Amino acid sequence: MSSEQRPRREVVTGVPRSARRPPGHTHARSEISEHTTLGATYVRSLMRSQLRAALLALTTLVLCVATLPLLFALPAAFDGEPLSPGPVVWGTLGFAVHPIMWLTARRYVRRAERNERDFLRLVEGR
């Protein structure tokens, strides 16, 4: 042994450099949970697509229901008598309006679920 002692060597362990991510890359989930500008943009995008789907469904239903009084007043324009609330009115309401409402609601739910699925794919990075 020499009169001088050698410095003690220490071994440092950590994540291999090849396993580390580049410093600028973060997942969308952390962006959202940390309330960053990018995370707010992701959430705003989801909200905008959900609002667009809701407004489309609402517009469809309003157009469907708002035209009914015009449809029922149409016979009065030709022969002078308004349509009586009989089988024609109830048939129109039952066999024309309700299926349109059901289809519109079904399409809205499917579109909202697709928007959420796309957002989840974006957040999870798939």
FIKOLZA-1660 file (N, C-alpha, C; in steps of 0.1 Angstrom, whole numbers, plus 5000, padded with zeros to 4 digits):
% residues 126
   i   px   py   pz ch aa at
   1 5008 4988 5000  A  M  N
   1 5000 5000 5000  A  M CA
   1 5009 5012 5000  A  M  C
   2 5003 5022 4994  A  S  N
   2 5011 5035 4993  A  S CA
   2 5008 5044 5005  A  S  C
   3 5016 5053 5008  A  S  N
   3 5014 5062 5019  A  S CA
   3 5002 5071 5016  A  S  C
   4 4999 5074 5004  A  E  N
   4 4986 5082 5001  A  E CA
   4 4975 5072 4999  A  E  C
   5 4964 5076 5004  A  Q  N
   5 4952 5067 5002  A  Q CA
   5 4945 5072 4990  A  Q  C
   6 4940 5062 4982  A  R  N
   6 4933 5066 4970  A  R CA
   6 4919 5070 4974  A  R  C
   7 4913 5080 4966  A  P  N
   7 4899 5084 4969  A  P CA
   7 4890 5072 4967  A  P  C
   8 4880 5071 4975  A  R  N
   8 4871 5060 4975  A  R CA
   8 4861 5062 4963  A  R  C
   9 4859 5052 4955  A  R  N
   9 4851 5053 4943  A  R CA
   9 4836 5050 4947  A  R  C
  10 4827 5058 4942  A  E  N
  10 4813 5055 4944  A  E CA
  10 4806 5052 4931  A  E  C
  11 4797 5043 4932  A  V  N
  11 4790 5039 4920  A  V CA
  11 4776 5046 4920  A  V  C
  12 4773 5053 4910  A  V  N
  12 4760 5060 4909  A  V CA
  12 4751 5052 4900  A  V  C
  13 4739 5048 4904  A  T  N
  13 4730 5041 4896  A  T CA
  13 4718 5049 4893  A  T  C
  14 4712 5047 4881  A  G  N
  14 4700 5055 4877  A  G CA
  14 4694 5049 4865  A  G  C
  15 4685 5056 4859  A  V  N
  15 4679 5052 4847  A  V CA
  15 4689 5053 4836  A  V  C
  16 4690 5042 4828  A  P  N
  16 4699 5043 4816  A  P CA
  16 4695 5055 4807  A  P  C
  17 4705 5061 4801  A  R  N
  17 4703 5072 4792  A  R CA
  17 4694 5069 4781  A  R  C
  18 4694 5056 4776  A  S  N
  18 4686 5053 4764  A  S CA
  18 4671 5052 4768  A  S  C
  19 4668 5050 4781  A  A  N
  19 4654 5049 4785  A  A CA
  19 4648 5062 4789  A  A  C
  20 4656 5072 4790  A  R  N
  20 4651 5086 4793  A  R CA
  20 4644 5092 4781  A  R  C
  21 4634 5100 4783  A  R  N
  21 4627 5107 4773  A  R CA
  21 4634 5120 4770  A  R  C
  22 4633 5125 4758  A  P  N
  22 4638 5138 4755  A  P CA
  22 4632 5148 4765  A  P  C
  23 4639 5159 4768  A  P  N
  23 4634 5168 4778  A  P CA
  23 4621 5175 4774  A  P  C
  24 4619 5178 4762  A  G  N
  24 4607 5185 4758  A  G CA
  24 4594 5177 4756  A  G  C
  25 4595 5164 4758  A  H  N
  25 4584 5155 4755  A  H CA
  25 4577 5151 4768  A  H  C
  26 4564 5155 4769  A  T  N
  26 4556 5151 4780  A  T CA
  26 4543 5146 4775  A  T  C
  27 4537 5138 4783  A  H  N
  27 4524 5132 4779  A  H CA
  27 4513 5142 4781  A  H  C
  28 4502 5140 4773  A  A  N
  28 4491 5149 4774  A  A CA
  28 4484 5149 4788  A  A  C
  29 4484 5137 4794  A  R  N
  29 4478 5135 4807  A  R CA
  29 4485 5144 4817  A  R  C
  30 4498 5145 4817  A  S  N
  30 4505 5154 4827  A  S CA
  30 4502 5168 4823  A  S  C
  31 4501 5171 4810  A  E  N
  31 4498 5185 4806  A  E CA
  31 4484 5189 4812  A  E  C
  32 4475 5180 4811  A  I  N
  32 4461 5183 4816  A  I CA
  32 4461 5185 4831  A  I  C
  33 4468 5175 4838  A  S  N
  33 4467 5175 4853  A  S CA
  33 4475 5187 4859  A  S  C
  34 4486 5192 4851  A  E  N
  34 4493 5203 4856  A  E CA
  34 4488 5216 4852  A  E  C
  35 4476 5216 4845  A  H  N
  35 4469 5228 4840  A  H CA
  35 4478 5237 4832  A  H  C
  36 4486 5231 4823  A  T  N
  36 4494 5239 4814  A  T CA
  36 4485 5245 4802  A  T  C
  37 4491 5253 4794  A  T  N
  37 4484 5259 4783  A  T CA
  37 4481 5248 4773  A  T  C
  38 4490 5239 4771  A  L  N
  38 4487 5228 4761  A  L CA
  38 4476 5219 4767  A  L  C
  39 4476 5216 4780  A  G  N
  39 4465 5208 4786  A  G CA
  39 4452 5215 4785  A  G  C
  40 4452 5228 4787  A  A  N
  40 4439 5236 4785  A  A CA
  40 4434 5235 4771  A  A  C
  41 4443 5235 4761  A  T  N
  41 4440 5234 4747  A  T CA
  41 4434 5221 4744  A  T  C
  42 4439 5210 4750  A  Y  N
  42 4433 5197 4748  A  Y CA
  42 4419 5196 4753  A  Y  C
  43 4417 5201 4765  A  V  N
  43 4404 5201 4772  A  V CA
  43 4394 5210 4764  A  V  C
  44 4399 5221 4760  A  R  N
  44 4390 5230 4752  A  R CA
  44 4386 5224 4739  A  R  C
  45 4395 5216 4733  A  S  N
  45 4392 5209 4720  A  S CA
  45 4381 5199 4723  A  S  C
  46 4382 5191 4733  A  L  N
  46 4371 5182 4737  A  L CA
  46 4358 5189 4739  A  L  C
  47 4358 5199 4747  A  M  N
  47 4346 5207 4750  A  M CA
  47 4340 5213 4737  A  M  C
  48 4348 5217 4728  A  R  N
  48 4343 5223 4716  A  R CA
  48 4337 5212 4707  A  R  C
  49 4343 5201 4706  A  S  N
  49 4337 5190 4698  A  S CA
  49 4324 5185 4704  A  S  C
  50 4323 5184 4718  A  Q  N
  50 4311 5180 4724  A  Q CA
  50 4300 5191 4722  A  Q  C
  51 4304 5204 4723  A  L  N
  51 4294 5214 4721  A  L CA
  51 4289 5214 4706  A  L  C
  52 4298 5211 4697  A  R  N
  52 4294 5211 4683  A  R CA
  52 4283 5199 4681  A  R  C
  53 4286 5188 4687  A  A  N
  53 4277 5177 4686  A  A CA
  53 4263 5180 4692  A  A  C
  54 4264 5187 4704  A  A  N
  54 4251 5190 4711  A  A CA
  54 4243 5201 4703  A  A  C
  55 4250 5210 4697  A  L  N
  55 4243 5221 4689  A  L CA
  55 4237 5215 4676  A  L  C
  56 4244 5205 4670  A  L  N
  56 4238 5198 4659  A  L CA
  56 4226 5191 4662  A  L  C
  57 4226 5184 4673  A  A  N
  57 4214 5176 4678  A  A CA
  57 4203 5186 4681  A  A  C
  58 4206 5197 4688  A  L  N
  58 4196 5206 4692  A  L CA
  58 4189 5213 4680  A  L  C
  59 4198 5216 4670  A  T  N
  59 4193 5223 4658  A  T CA
  59 4183 5213 4650  A  T  C
  60 4187 5200 4650  A  T  N
  60 4179 5191 4643  A  T CA
  60 4165 5189 4650  A  T  C
  61 4165 5189 4663  A  L  N
  61 4153 5188 4671  A  L CA
  61 4144 5200 4669  A  L  C
  62 4150 5212 4670  A  V  N
  62 4143 5224 4669  A  V CA
  62 4136 5226 4655  A  V  C
  63 4144 5222 4645  A  L  N
  63 4138 5223 4631  A  L CA
  63 4127 5213 4630  A  L  C
  64 4128 5201 4636  A  C  N
  64 4118 5191 4635  A  C CA
  64 4105 5196 4642  A  C  C
  65 4107 5201 4654  A  V  N
  65 4095 5205 4662  A  V CA
  65 4089 5218 4658  A  V  C
  66 4098 5227 4654  A  A  N
  66 4093 5241 4650  A  A CA
  66 4085 5241 4637  A  A  C
  67 4087 5231 4628  A  T  N
  67 4080 5231 4616  A  T CA
  67 4066 5224 4617  A  T  C
  68 4064 5218 4629  A  L  N
  68 4051 5211 4630  A  L CA
  68 4039 5221 4630  A  L  C
  69 4039 5232 4637  A  P  N
  69 4028 5241 4636  A  P CA
  69 4025 5246 4621  A  P  C
  70 4036 5248 4614  A  L  N
  70 4034 5251 4600  A  L CA
  70 4028 5240 4592  A  L  C
  71 4032 5228 4595  A  L  N
  71 4027 5216 4588  A  L CA
  71 4012 5215 4591  A  L  C
  72 4008 5217 4604  A  F  N
  72 3994 5215 4608  A  F CA
  72 3986 5227 4603  A  F  C
  73 3991 5239 4600  A  A  N
  73 3984 5250 4595  A  A CA
  73 3983 5250 4580  A  A  C
  74 3990 5241 4574  A  L  N
  74 3991 5241 4559  A  L CA
  74 3977 5238 4553  A  L  C
  75 3969 5229 4558  A  P  N
  75 3955 5227 4552  A  P CA
  75 3946 5239 4554  A  P  C
  76 3948 5247 4564  A  A  N
  76 3940 5259 4566  A  A CA
  76 3943 5269 4555  A  A  C
  77 3955 5269 4550  A  A  N
  77 3959 5278 4539  A  A CA
  77 3952 5275 4526  A  A  C
  78 3948 5262 4524  A  F  N
  78 3942 5259 4512  A  F CA
  78 3927 5258 4512  A  F  C
  79 3921 5253 4523  A  D  N
  79 3906 5252 4523  A  D CA
  79 3900 5260 4535  A  D  C
  80 3908 5268 4542  A  G  N
  80 3902 5277 4552  A  G CA
  80 3900 5271 4566  A  G  C
  81 3900 5258 4567  A  E  N
  81 3898 5252 4581  A  E CA
  81 3912 5247 4586  A  E  C
  82 3915 5250 4599  A  P  N
  82 3927 5244 4604  A  P CA
  82 3925 5229 4606  A  P  C
  83 3936 5222 4607  A  L  N
  83 3936 5208 4609  A  L CA
  83 3931 5205 4624  A  L  C
  84 3922 5196 4625  A  S  N
  84 3917 5193 4638  A  S CA
  84 3926 5183 4645  A  S  C
  85 3927 5184 4658  A  P  N
  85 3936 5175 4665  A  P CA
  85 3931 5161 4666  A  P  C
  86 3932 5155 4655  A  G  N
  86 3927 5141 4653  A  G CA
  86 3938 5132 4650  A  G  C
  87 3935 5121 4643  A  P  N
  87 3944 5111 4640  A  P CA
  87 3956 5115 4632  A  P  C
  88 3954 5125 4623  A  V  N
  88 3966 5130 4615  A  V CA
  88 3976 5137 4624  A  V  C
  89 3972 5145 4633  A  V  N
  89 3981 5152 4642  A  V CA
  89 3988 5142 4651  A  V  C
  90 3981 5134 4657  A  W  N
  90 3987 5124 4666  A  W CA
  90 3996 5114 4659  A  W  C
  91 3991 5110 4647  A  G  N
  91 3999 5101 4639  A  G CA
  91 4013 5108 4635  A  G  C
  92 4012 5120 4631  A  T  N
  92 4024 5128 4628  A  T CA
  92 4034 5128 4640  A  T  C
  93 4028 5132 4652  A  L  N
  93 4036 5132 4664  A  L CA
  93 4042 5119 4667  A  L  C
  94 4034 5108 4666  A  G  N
  94 4039 5095 4670  A  G CA
  94 4048 5088 4660  A  G  C
  95 4045 5090 4647  A  F  N
  95 4052 5082 4637  A  F CA
  95 4062 5090 4630  A  F  C
  96 4062 5103 4631  A  A  N
  96 4073 5111 4624  A  A CA
  96 4082 5117 4634  A  A  C
  97 4077 5123 4644  A  V  N
  97 4086 5131 4653  A  V CA
  97 4094 5122 4663  A  V  C
  98 4087 5113 4669  A  H  N
  98 4094 5105 4679  A  H CA
  98 4106 5096 4673  A  H  C
  99 4104 5090 4661  A  P  N
  99 4116 5083 4655  A  P CA
  99 4127 5093 4652  A  P  C
 100 4124 5105 4647  A  I  N
 100 4135 5115 4644  A  I CA
 100 4142 5119 4657  A  I  C
 101 4134 5121 4668  A  M  N
 101 4140 5124 4681  A  M CA
 101 4149 5113 4686  A  M  C
 102 4144 5101 4685  A  W  N
 102 4152 5089 4689  A  W CA
 102 4165 5088 4681  A  W  C
 103 4164 5089 4668  A  L  N
 103 4176 5088 4660  A  L CA
 103 4186 5099 4662  A  L  C
 104 4181 5111 4665  A  T  N
 104 4189 5123 4668  A  T CA
 104 4196 5120 4681  A  T  C
 105 4189 5116 4691  A  A  N
 105 4195 5113 4704  A  A CA
 105 4206 5102 4703  A  A  C
 106 4203 5092 4696  A  R  N
 106 4212 5080 4694  A  R CA
 106 4225 5085 4687  A  R  C
 107 4223 5093 4677  A  R  N
 107 4235 5098 4669  A  R CA
 107 4243 5107 4678  A  R  C
 108 4236 5116 4686  A  Y  N
 108 4244 5124 4696  A  Y CA
 108 4252 5116 4706  A  Y  C
 109 4246 5106 4711  A  V  N
 109 4253 5098 4721  A  V CA
 109 4265 5091 4715  A  V  C
 110 4263 5086 4703  A  R  N
 110 4274 5079 4696  A  R CA
 110 4286 5089 4693  A  R  C
 111 4282 5101 4688  A  R  N
 111 4292 5111 4685  A  R CA
 111 4300 5115 4698  A  R  C
 112 4292 5117 4709  A  A  N
 112 4299 5122 4721  A  A CA
 112 4308 5111 4726  A  A  C
 113 4304 5098 4725  A  E  N
 113 4313 5087 4729  A  E CA
 113 4325 5086 4720  A  E  C
 114 4323 5089 4707  A  R  N
 114 4335 5088 4698  A  R CA
 114 4344 5100 4702  A  R  C
 115 4339 5112 4705  A  N  N
 115 4348 5123 4708  A  N CA
 115 4356 5120 4721  A  N  C
 116 4349 5114 4731  A  E  N
 116 4356 5110 4743  A  E CA
 116 4367 5099 4741  A  E  C
 117 4363 5090 4732  A  R  N
 117 4373 5079 4728  A  R CA
 117 4385 5085 4721  A  R  C
 118 4383 5094 4712  A  D  N
 118 4394 5101 4705  A  D CA
 118 4403 5109 4715  A  D  C
 119 4396 5116 4724  A  F  N
 119 4403 5123 4734  A  F CA
 119 4412 5114 4743  A  F  C
 120 4406 5103 4747  A  L  N
 120 4413 5094 4756  A  L CA
 120 4425 5088 4748  A  L  C
 121 4423 5085 4736  A  R  N
 121 4435 5080 4727  A  R CA
 121 4446 5091 4727  A  R  C
 122 4442 5103 4726  A  L  N
 122 4452 5114 4726  A  L CA
 122 4459 5115 4739  A  L  C
 123 4451 5114 4750  A  V  N
 123 4457 5116 4763  A  V CA
 123 4466 5104 4766  A  V  C
 124 4462 5092 4763  A  E  N
 124 4470 5080 4766  A  E CA
 124 4482 5078 4756  A  E  C
 125 4482 5085 4745  A  G  N
 125 4493 5085 4736  A  G CA
 125 4492 5072 4727  A  G  C
 126 4481 5067 4725  A  R  N
 126 4480 5055 4716  A  R CA
 126 4480 5058 4702  A  R  C
% end
